[in-house]
Amino acid sequence: MAYGGDVNRGPFLNGINWTFNAIALVTVILRLASHYMLEKQGLRSDDGFIILAMAVNIARSIFVNVCVSMGFGRHLKELLEEDPIHATKTLRLIVALQAIGLWTFTLPKLPVVALLVNLFGKRDKRIQIILYSSVTALVMLVFVMTITTFVQCTPVSAQWTLKGKCWPRSVNVNLGYLAGSYSAFLDFAFALYPVLQISKLQMERSRKVVLASSLSLGFLACITTVYKLTTIHSILNVGDPTWATIPLEVWNSVEGTALIMAASIPLTRPLMILVIQGFRDLTYRITGGTSASRPAKSTQNAPRERINKSNNHRRLGSRETTVGSHDDILLLEAQRSQEADHLESNSRRPNGSEIFKTVDVHISRR
Protein backbone atom coordinates (compact mmCIF):
# COMPACT_ATOMS: atom_id res chain seq x y z
CA MET A 1 0.00 0.00 0.00
CA ALA A 2 1.54 3.31 -1.13
CA TYR A 3 -0.32 5.54 1.37
CA GLY A 4 -0.32 8.45 -1.06
CA GLY A 5 2.85 7.91 -3.08
CA ASP A 6 6.56 8.52 -2.59
CA VAL A 7 6.60 12.32 -2.60
CA ASN A 8 3.91 13.63 -0.21
CA ARG A 9 1.73 11.31 1.84
CA GLY A 10 0.17 14.12 3.84
CA PRO A 11 -2.97 14.69 1.70
CA PHE A 12 -3.74 10.96 1.79
CA LEU A 13 -3.56 10.94 5.60
CA ASN A 14 -5.76 14.04 5.78
CA GLY A 15 -8.37 12.54 3.48
CA ILE A 16 -8.60 9.25 5.37
CA ASN A 17 -8.58 10.99 8.72
CA TRP A 18 -11.40 13.46 8.04
CA THR A 19 -13.52 10.97 6.10
CA PHE A 20 -13.59 8.42 8.90
CA ASN A 21 -14.04 11.07 11.56
CA ALA A 22 -17.02 12.50 9.68
CA ILE A 23 -18.65 9.07 9.54
CA ALA A 24 -17.97 8.49 13.23
CA LEU A 25 -19.40 11.91 14.12
CA VAL A 26 -22.62 11.11 12.23
CA THR A 27 -23.03 7.84 14.14
CA VAL A 28 -22.49 9.64 17.45
CA ILE A 29 -25.10 12.27 16.55
CA LEU A 30 -27.58 9.56 15.55
CA ARG A 31 -26.88 7.72 18.79
CA LEU A 32 -27.54 10.79 20.91
CA ALA A 33 -30.60 11.73 18.84
CA SER A 34 -32.02 8.23 19.29
CA HIS A 35 -31.41 8.47 23.02
CA TYR A 36 -32.91 11.90 23.62
CA MET A 37 -35.72 11.83 21.04
CA LEU A 38 -37.04 8.37 21.85
CA GLU A 39 -36.06 7.77 25.47
CA LYS A 40 -36.37 11.34 26.75
CA GLN A 41 -33.54 10.81 29.24
CA GLY A 42 -30.61 12.91 30.39
CA LEU A 43 -26.90 12.39 29.86
CA ARG A 44 -25.67 8.93 30.83
CA SER A 45 -22.14 7.78 31.61
CA ASP A 46 -21.75 6.00 28.27
CA ASP A 47 -22.93 9.16 26.45
CA GLY A 48 -20.27 11.16 28.27
CA PHE A 49 -17.60 8.61 27.33
CA ILE A 50 -18.55 8.61 23.65
CA ILE A 51 -18.57 12.41 23.53
CA LEU A 52 -15.11 12.48 25.15
CA ALA A 53 -13.75 9.91 22.69
CA MET A 54 -15.18 11.84 19.72
CA ALA A 55 -13.76 15.13 21.03
CA VAL A 56 -10.26 13.62 21.35
CA ASN A 57 -10.50 12.22 17.80
CA ILE A 58 -11.54 15.59 16.42
CA ALA A 59 -8.73 17.32 18.34
CA ARG A 60 -6.26 14.83 16.90
CA SER A 61 -7.68 15.41 13.39
CA ILE A 62 -7.05 19.14 13.73
CA PHE A 63 -3.54 18.39 14.96
CA VAL A 64 -2.93 16.08 12.00
CA ASN A 65 -4.09 18.84 9.67
CA VAL A 66 -1.60 21.27 11.21
CA CYS A 67 1.25 18.74 10.95
CA VAL A 68 0.48 18.03 7.29
CA SER A 69 0.45 21.75 6.52
CA MET A 70 3.95 21.96 8.01
CA GLY A 71 5.32 19.12 5.90
CA PHE A 72 4.27 15.90 7.66
CA GLY A 73 4.09 13.29 4.90
CA ARG A 74 7.11 14.56 2.98
CA HIS A 75 10.68 13.31 3.22
CA LEU A 76 12.69 14.87 6.05
CA LYS A 77 15.67 15.49 3.78
CA GLU A 78 13.62 17.80 1.59
CA LEU A 79 12.22 19.66 4.61
CA LEU A 80 15.71 20.20 6.06
CA GLU A 81 16.95 21.54 2.72
CA GLU A 82 14.08 24.03 2.52
CA ASP A 83 14.05 25.27 6.13
CA PRO A 84 15.87 23.42 8.96
CA ILE A 85 14.10 25.42 11.70
CA HIS A 86 10.68 24.72 10.23
CA ALA A 87 11.55 21.01 9.88
CA THR A 88 12.56 20.87 13.56
CA LYS A 89 9.19 22.32 14.57
CA THR A 90 7.47 19.66 12.45
CA LEU A 91 9.38 16.87 14.20
CA ARG A 92 8.35 18.29 17.57
CA LEU A 93 4.68 18.27 16.57
CA ILE A 94 4.95 14.67 15.36
CA VAL A 95 6.09 13.56 18.82
CA ALA A 96 3.01 15.21 20.38
CA LEU A 97 0.81 13.66 17.68
CA GLN A 98 2.04 10.18 18.55
CA ALA A 99 1.17 10.77 22.21
CA ILE A 100 -2.35 11.93 21.34
CA GLY A 101 -2.83 8.97 19.01
CA LEU A 102 -2.43 6.56 21.91
CA TRP A 103 -5.72 7.77 23.39
CA THR A 104 -7.75 7.51 20.20
CA PHE A 105 -7.89 3.72 20.51
CA THR A 106 -8.19 3.75 24.32
CA LEU A 107 -11.01 6.16 25.15
CA PRO A 108 -13.60 4.62 22.74
CA LYS A 109 -13.48 1.41 24.77
CA LEU A 110 -15.02 3.19 27.77
CA PRO A 111 -18.48 3.66 26.17
CA VAL A 112 -18.35 0.07 24.91
CA VAL A 113 -17.80 -1.20 28.45
CA ALA A 114 -20.51 1.10 29.81
CA LEU A 115 -22.94 -0.25 27.21
CA LEU A 116 -22.13 -3.88 28.03
CA VAL A 117 -22.55 -3.23 31.74
CA ASN A 118 -25.85 -1.47 31.10
CA LEU A 119 -27.12 -4.39 29.01
CA PHE A 120 -25.77 -7.44 30.79
CA GLY A 121 -24.17 -6.47 34.09
CA LYS A 122 -26.66 -4.33 36.00
CA ARG A 123 -27.36 -7.11 38.47
CA ASP A 124 -23.98 -8.83 38.31
CA LYS A 125 -21.21 -7.02 40.19
CA ARG A 126 -18.65 -9.58 39.05
CA ILE A 127 -19.24 -8.73 35.38
CA GLN A 128 -18.96 -5.02 36.15
CA ILE A 129 -15.65 -5.52 37.94
CA ILE A 130 -14.21 -7.66 35.13
CA LEU A 131 -15.22 -5.27 32.34
CA TYR A 132 -14.12 -2.07 34.03
CA SER A 133 -10.88 -3.62 35.35
CA SER A 134 -9.91 -4.83 31.89
CA VAL A 135 -10.28 -1.41 30.31
CA THR A 136 -8.65 0.31 33.32
CA ALA A 137 -5.55 -1.81 32.76
CA LEU A 138 -5.35 -0.52 29.18
CA VAL A 139 -5.80 3.08 30.34
CA MET A 140 -2.92 2.69 32.82
CA LEU A 141 -0.66 1.11 30.18
CA VAL A 142 -1.38 3.91 27.71
CA PHE A 143 -0.78 6.50 30.42
CA VAL A 144 2.69 5.02 31.00
CA MET A 145 3.35 5.05 27.26
CA THR A 146 2.31 8.70 27.05
CA ILE A 147 4.88 9.59 29.68
CA THR A 148 7.65 7.52 28.09
CA THR A 149 6.97 9.21 24.75
CA PHE A 150 8.31 12.45 26.20
CA VAL A 151 10.87 11.26 28.77
CA GLN A 152 12.70 8.71 26.63
CA CYS A 153 15.28 11.33 25.72
CA THR A 154 17.41 13.66 27.84
CA PRO A 155 16.74 16.46 27.21
CA VAL A 156 13.25 15.98 25.77
CA SER A 157 14.19 18.11 22.76
CA ALA A 158 16.67 15.42 21.71
CA GLN A 159 13.75 13.62 20.05
CA TRP A 160 13.56 16.28 17.33
CA THR A 161 17.04 17.84 17.50
CA LEU A 162 18.87 14.49 17.82
CA LYS A 163 21.23 16.18 20.32
CA GLY A 164 21.19 14.23 23.57
CA LYS A 165 20.80 10.72 24.94
CA CYS A 166 17.73 8.55 24.28
CA TRP A 167 16.57 5.09 25.24
CA PRO A 168 16.71 2.42 22.57
CA ARG A 169 13.65 3.02 20.41
CA SER A 170 12.87 -0.67 20.70
CA VAL A 171 11.53 0.06 24.22
CA ASN A 172 8.67 2.18 22.90
CA VAL A 173 8.12 -0.20 20.00
CA ASN A 174 7.72 -3.15 22.36
CA LEU A 175 5.34 -1.13 24.55
CA GLY A 176 3.39 -0.32 21.41
CA TYR A 177 3.11 -3.98 20.49
CA LEU A 178 1.98 -4.78 24.04
CA ALA A 179 -0.69 -2.08 24.11
CA GLY A 180 -1.85 -2.88 20.58
CA SER A 181 -2.13 -6.60 21.25
CA TYR A 182 -4.05 -6.04 24.47
CA SER A 183 -6.31 -3.54 22.72
CA ALA A 184 -7.06 -6.09 19.98
CA PHE A 185 -7.84 -8.71 22.61
CA LEU A 186 -10.29 -6.36 24.34
CA ASP A 187 -11.98 -5.53 21.03
CA PHE A 188 -12.44 -9.23 20.35
CA ALA A 189 -13.67 -10.00 23.88
CA PHE A 190 -16.08 -7.04 23.97
CA ALA A 191 -17.56 -8.15 20.63
CA LEU A 192 -17.79 -11.86 21.55
CA TYR A 193 -19.38 -11.37 24.97
CA PRO A 194 -22.72 -9.89 23.78
CA VAL A 195 -22.96 -12.56 21.07
CA LEU A 196 -22.74 -15.29 23.71
CA GLN A 197 -25.29 -13.53 25.91
CA ILE A 198 -27.77 -12.97 23.09
CA SER A 199 -27.49 -16.62 22.05
CA LYS A 200 -29.10 -17.51 25.40
CA LEU A 201 -32.16 -15.32 24.84
CA GLN A 202 -35.52 -16.86 23.99
CA MET A 203 -36.29 -15.32 20.63
CA GLU A 204 -36.26 -16.16 16.94
CA ARG A 205 -32.91 -16.90 15.38
CA SER A 206 -33.25 -14.07 12.85
CA ARG A 207 -33.74 -11.55 15.64
CA LYS A 208 -30.75 -12.96 17.49
CA VAL A 209 -28.63 -12.49 14.39
CA VAL A 210 -29.72 -8.85 14.02
CA LEU A 211 -29.00 -8.00 17.67
CA ALA A 212 -25.74 -9.92 17.78
CA SER A 213 -24.52 -8.30 14.56
CA SER A 214 -25.23 -4.79 15.84
CA LEU A 215 -23.31 -5.46 19.07
CA SER A 216 -20.36 -7.30 17.52
CA LEU A 217 -18.95 -4.55 15.31
CA GLY A 218 -15.91 -4.64 17.57
CA PHE A 219 -14.66 -7.57 15.49
CA LEU A 220 -13.94 -5.10 12.67
CA ALA A 221 -12.07 -2.85 15.08
CA CYS A 222 -10.08 -5.87 16.24
CA ILE A 223 -9.03 -6.66 12.66
CA THR A 224 -8.00 -3.03 12.17
CA THR A 225 -5.92 -3.08 15.35
CA VAL A 226 -4.16 -6.29 14.35
CA TYR A 227 -3.23 -4.82 10.97
CA LYS A 228 -2.04 -1.60 12.63
CA LEU A 229 0.48 -3.65 14.61
CA THR A 230 2.36 -4.26 11.37
CA THR A 231 3.03 -0.51 11.04
CA ILE A 232 4.37 0.22 14.55
CA HIS A 233 7.95 -0.55 13.53
CA SER A 234 7.90 2.64 11.43
CA ILE A 235 8.79 4.72 14.50
CA LEU A 236 12.24 3.09 14.39
CA ASN A 237 12.98 5.10 11.25
CA VAL A 238 14.73 8.07 12.84
CA GLY A 239 16.22 9.11 9.50
CA ASP A 240 12.88 9.92 7.83
CA PRO A 241 10.09 9.99 10.45
CA THR A 242 8.02 12.63 8.64
CA TRP A 243 7.44 10.18 5.79
CA ALA A 244 7.82 6.72 7.36
CA THR A 245 5.29 7.11 10.18
CA ILE A 246 2.35 8.04 7.93
CA PRO A 247 1.04 4.41 7.74
CA LEU A 248 0.89 4.24 11.54
CA GLU A 249 -1.08 7.50 11.73
CA VAL A 250 -3.45 6.36 8.97
CA TRP A 251 -4.37 3.23 10.91
CA ASN A 252 -4.61 5.22 14.13
CA SER A 253 -7.30 7.27 12.39
CA VAL A 254 -9.16 4.20 11.15
CA GLU A 255 -8.91 2.31 14.45
CA GLY A 256 -10.13 5.14 16.66
CA THR A 257 -13.14 5.98 14.52
CA ALA A 258 -14.02 2.31 14.00
CA LEU A 259 -14.26 1.86 17.76
CA ILE A 260 -16.50 4.92 18.07
CA MET A 261 -18.79 3.59 15.36
CA ALA A 262 -18.90 0.17 17.02
CA ALA A 263 -20.03 1.84 20.24
CA SER A 264 -22.61 4.10 18.55
CA ILE A 265 -24.29 2.10 15.79
CA PRO A 266 -26.09 -0.41 18.09
CA LEU A 267 -27.87 2.44 19.88
CA THR A 268 -29.13 4.02 16.65
CA ARG A 269 -31.42 1.05 15.99
CA PRO A 270 -34.61 2.60 17.47
CA LEU A 271 -34.16 5.71 15.33
CA MET A 272 -33.46 3.62 12.23
CA ILE A 273 -36.63 1.60 12.82
CA LEU A 274 -38.60 4.85 13.15
CA VAL A 275 -37.12 6.17 9.90
CA ILE A 276 -37.87 2.93 8.03
CA GLN A 277 -41.46 2.92 9.25
CA GLY A 278 -41.87 6.54 8.19
CA PHE A 279 -40.46 5.74 4.75
CA ARG A 280 -42.91 2.85 4.35
CA ASP A 281 -45.83 5.05 5.32
CA LEU A 282 -44.70 7.72 2.86
CA THR A 283 -44.36 5.13 0.09
CA TYR A 284 -47.83 3.83 0.89
CA ARG A 285 -49.35 7.31 0.59
CA ILE A 286 -47.48 8.20 -2.61
CA THR A 287 -48.59 5.02 -4.37
CA GLY A 288 -52.22 5.68 -3.47
CA GLY A 289 -52.56 2.99 -0.82
CA THR A 290 -52.54 0.05 -3.23
CA SER A 291 -52.30 -3.42 -1.82
CA ALA A 292 -48.97 -3.95 -3.57
CA SER A 293 -47.36 -1.05 -1.70
CA ARG A 294 -48.89 -1.84 1.67
CA PRO A 295 -46.52 -3.40 4.18
CA ALA A 296 -46.97 -7.13 4.34
CA LYS A 297 -49.25 -8.33 7.14
CA SER A 298 -49.78 -11.77 8.49
CA THR A 299 -52.87 -13.43 6.98
CA GLN A 300 -55.21 -16.01 8.31
CA ASN A 301 -53.60 -18.75 6.25
CA ALA A 302 -50.02 -17.67 6.94
CA PRO A 303 -48.00 -20.11 9.03
CA ARG A 304 -47.63 -19.07 12.62
CA GLU A 305 -44.14 -17.98 13.69
CA ARG A 306 -42.28 -20.61 15.61
CA ILE A 307 -40.93 -19.52 18.98
CA ASN A 308 -37.96 -21.25 20.53
CA LYS A 309 -39.21 -22.79 23.78
CA SER A 310 -36.04 -24.49 24.93
CA ASN A 311 -35.78 -24.56 28.70
CA ASN A 312 -32.05 -23.97 28.40
CA HIS A 313 -32.64 -20.39 27.29
CA ARG A 314 -33.00 -17.51 29.66
CA ARG A 315 -34.08 -13.91 29.28
CA LEU A 316 -31.89 -11.11 30.55
CA GLY A 317 -33.40 -8.77 33.13
CA SER A 318 -35.21 -5.78 31.64
CA ARG A 319 -38.08 -3.54 32.61
CA GLU A 320 -41.44 -4.96 31.72
CA THR A 321 -43.50 -1.94 30.83
CA THR A 322 -41.27 0.96 29.92
CA VAL A 323 -38.43 1.60 27.53
CA GLY A 324 -36.14 3.62 29.73
CA SER A 325 -32.64 2.38 29.03
CA HIS A 326 -30.44 0.94 26.30
CA ASP A 327 -31.01 -2.61 27.46
CA ASP A 328 -34.77 -2.16 27.09
CA ILE A 329 -34.31 -0.92 23.53
CA LEU A 330 -32.03 -3.73 22.40
CA LEU A 331 -33.57 -6.60 24.34
CA LEU A 332 -37.25 -5.70 23.99
CA GLU A 333 -37.42 -8.33 21.26
CA ALA A 334 -37.03 -11.00 23.95
CA GLN A 335 -40.04 -9.62 25.83
CA ARG A 336 -42.14 -9.58 22.66
CA SER A 337 -41.17 -13.15 21.90
CA GLN A 338 -42.29 -14.29 25.33
CA GLU A 339 -45.57 -12.41 24.95
CA ALA A 340 -46.11 -14.08 21.59
CA ASP A 341 -45.36 -17.43 23.21
CA HIS A 342 -47.95 -16.71 25.91
CA LEU A 343 -50.61 -15.73 23.36
CA GLU A 344 -49.89 -18.79 21.29
CA SER A 345 -50.27 -21.14 24.25
CA ASN A 346 -53.53 -19.47 25.35
CA SER A 347 -55.00 -19.63 21.87
CA ARG A 348 -54.77 -23.41 21.66
CA ARG A 349 -58.08 -25.21 22.01
CA PRO A 350 -58.28 -27.98 24.58
CA ASN A 351 -59.05 -31.48 23.45
CA GLY A 352 -62.73 -32.38 23.87
CA SER A 353 -66.17 -31.94 22.36
CA GLU A 354 -66.69 -28.28 23.35
CA ILE A 355 -68.18 -25.94 20.77
CA PHE A 356 -66.31 -22.73 20.04
CA LYS A 357 -67.53 -19.59 18.30
CA THR A 358 -65.15 -18.10 15.75
CA VAL A 359 -65.33 -14.42 14.82
CA ASP A 360 -63.39 -13.05 11.83
CA VAL A 361 -62.42 -9.41 12.10
CA HIS A 362 -61.52 -7.46 8.96
CA ILE A 363 -59.83 -4.07 9.22
CA SER A 364 -59.68 -1.75 6.24
CA ARG A 365 -57.82 1.53 5.91
CA ARG A 366 -59.21 4.45 3.97
N, C-alpha and C positions, 0 to 999 in steps of 0.2 A: 504494500500500500504506500503510495507516494506522499500522502498527506499534504498535497498542494504543490508538489514539484520540488526542484532542487535549487530554486532561487529565493523564493519568498513563500514560506508556509503560513505566514500570519493571517492572510485573508481566509484561508481554508479553516483555520482554528476559529476565527471570528464567526464565520458562517455556521459551522457546526454548533458552536457554543450558544449563539443567540437563537438558532432554530429550535434546539432542544429545550432551552429555557422558556421560550414562548409556549411550546406545547405543555410543558410542566405547569406554567403559570395558569393556562386555561383550565387544566384539570383541577388545580387548587381552587380556582374561582368557582368552578362547577360544584366541587365538593362543599364549599362553604355556602353556596347558594342553595344546594339541596338540603343542607342542615338547617339553615335559618328560614327558608321559605316553607319547608314541609314540616319540620319538627318544632319550629318556633321556640328554640332554646338558645341560651346564651353561650358564651365561649367556653369550650371544654379544653382539657389538658392536651388532647391530641390535636385540636385545632391550633392551639398555641405552638405546639412543636412543629406542625407543618408550615405555619407562617414563618417561624424562625428559620427553618431549613430553606424555604424559598427565598427569604431575605438574604441569607448568606450566599446562596447561589447567584442571586442577582448582583450582589456586591462583588463577587468574584468575577462575574461577566464584565462588569464595568472595569475592573482591574485588568482583566485580560485585554480589553479594548485599548486601554492606556498603554499597556506593554507592547501591543502590536503596533500602535502608532509610533512608538519609540524604536522600533526595529526588531522586536521579538518575532522570530520566524525567519530571519535572514541569517546569513553566516557571520560569525563574530569577526572574522578577518576583515570583511568589507566594512563593518561598523567601526572598527578601530581605525581603518584607513580614512574614513570620512571624518570622524570626530571621536577621539579617544575618551574625552570627558563624557560625552553623551552615551557612549557605549558602556562606560562604567556605571552610569545611572541605570541603564537598562538591566545590567546584570544584578544590581541591587534590588530592583523591582521583581525580578524573576525569583529571587530567594524568598521574598515576601509572598509571591504568588503560590509557590510550592507549599508554604505553611498554611495558607488559606485553603488550598485544595484538599488538604487532609480532612477538613471538616465537612466538605461537600458530600462525602460518602459516609460520614459518621452521624451527623444530625438527622438525616431523613429516616434513620432507623428508630428514632424515638417515637414518632407518630405511629409507626408500624407496631411497635411494642404496645403502645397505649391502645391501639385498636384491638389487638389480640387479647389484651387483658379485659377490655370492655366487652368483648364478645364471649370469651371462653373462661376468663379467670376471675369474674366478679365474686364468686363464692368459694374460690380455691386460692388460699393464700400461698400455697406452695408454688402454683403456676406463676403467680405474680412475682414471687421472689426470684424464680428461675429466669423469667423473661427480663426483668429489670436488671438483675445481676449480670446477665450475659452482655447486655448492651452497655452497662456501666464499665465493664472490663475493657470494652473497645474504646470508650471515651477516655479512660485513664491512659491507655496505650497511646492513643493519638495525642493526648496532652503532652506526654513525654516526648513524642516525636516532634511536636511543635517547638518544644524547648531546645531539643538537640539540633534542630534546623538552624538555630541562630548561635548556639554556643559551641558548635563543633570546631570553630576556628578561633584563634587568639591572635590579634583582636578579631571581632566579628567582621570587620570590613575586609578581612583577608579572603572572604568568600568571593568578593567581586574585584578586589585589587590584586589577589594572589600574592600578597606580601604579608607573611605571617606563618604560623604553624596551624595545621588542621588535622583532625582525626583522619584515619583512612576512610575514604568515602564508602567503603564496603560496609561500614557500621550502619549508616543510614539506609543503604540498599537492603541490608538484611532486616532492619526494622520495617522497612516498607513491605518486604515480602511477608513478614509476620503479620502486620496489620492487614494487608490485602487478603491473605489466606483466611484469617479469622473473620474478616468482613464477608468474604464469599461464603464461608460456613454459616454465618448468621443469616445471610440472605436465603440460603437453601433451607435452613431450619425453620425460619419464619414463614416460608412459603409452604413447606411440607406440613407443618403443624395444623393449620386450618383445614387442609385437605383431609387429614386423618380424622379430625373432629367432625367434619361435615359428613364423612362416610358413615358415621354412626347415627345420623339423624334419620327419622322415619318420614321419608318423603320419596317422591318419584326420582328415578335415576337421572332423568333429564334435568330436573331442578337441582339435584346435587351437582351435576356437571357445571351448570351455570354459576352457582354460588362458589364452588371450588375454583373454577377458572378465574373468577373476579378477585379472589383472595390469594391466588398463587402467582401473581405477576412478578413476585420476587425471584422466581426462577430465571427470568430474563435478566434481572439485575445481577444475579449470581454469575450467569454466563459472561456478562459484560465485565464484571470484576476479575474473573479468571483470565480473560483475554488481556485486561489491563496489566496484569502481573508480568506479561511478556515485554512490557515497555518500560518497566521501572529501571532497568539497567542503564537507560539513557542518561541518568543523572551522573553516571561515571565519566561521561564525556566532558571533561573540564576544558578541553581545547575549543569546543564549539557548542556551548550549552544553549545559546540563543536559537540554534537550528535543531539540535539533536533532541531536545526535550519536548518538542511540539507533540509527538505522538502521545506522550504521557498526559499532557494537558488536554488533548482531544478526548481521551478516554476518561479523564476526570470529569469532563463536561457531560459525557454520555452517562456515566455511572451515577453521578449525583442526581441528574434529572430523572433517570429511570427509576431510582428509588422513590423520588417524590411522586411520580406517576403511579407507582405500585401502591403507595399509601393513599392516594386520592381517588383513583378510578373506582374501587369497590364502593365508596360512599356516594358516588354520583348515580347509582342505579335507580333510586326513587325518582330523581329528576328525569332521567332518561325514559323511564316508564311513562311518566307524565307527558313528556314530549311526544313519544310514540303514540299514545292514546289520542292526544290532540291532533296529530297528523292524520290518524285514521278517521277521526270525526270530520276533519276538514275535507278529506278525500271523499267521504260519504256524502257530504253536502254538495260538493262540486259536481259529483257525478249524478246528482238528482235522487239519491237514495235508492238506487237500483239494488236488486238482490245480489248482483255480482260484486258490487263494491262494498256491501255490508260485511262487517267483520264476522267471521265464521262462528256460529253458535252450535252448541251441542243439540242434536235432534233426538226425537223419541227413539229412533231406531239406531242411534249411534252407540257403539260399545261403551260401556261404563269404564272409566279410568280405574286401573288396578292400583291399589295402594299396598305398599310393602308393609306387612303386618308381622315381621319377624320379631320375636321377643328379645332378640339380642340387640336390637336398636334402642337407643334412648334419645330423648329430646333435651337439648340444652335449655337451662333456665331462661325464661323471658317473660315479660309482663303479658298478661292475658288479654287485657282490654285496650291498652293504649300503645301508641307507637311513640315512645319518648326517648329512645336511645338508638345507637347504631346497631346494637344486637337485635333490637326489635325489627329494624328495617330489613336486615339481611336474613334473619332466621324466622321471619313471619311465615315463610312458606311452610315450615314444619308445623306451625299451629294450624294453618289452613288444611294441611294434609290430614291432621288428626281430626279436625272437624268434619272433613269429607268422609273419613273412616267411620265416624260416629253416625253420620246421616245414612251412610250406606248400610250399616248394621241395623239401624232402626227401621229402614224401609223394607227389610226382608219380611215376607209373610210367613207366619208360622205354619207348620204342617197341620192339616186338619180339614174339616169340611165347612169352615166358616165361609160366609159370603161377604165379599168386600165390594164397596162402591168405588168406582174409578171415575175421576173427574179430569177431563183434559182442559187445560187452560191455554188459550192462544193470545199472545200479546203482539199487537201491531203498532208500528210507529208511523206517525203522519208528519 
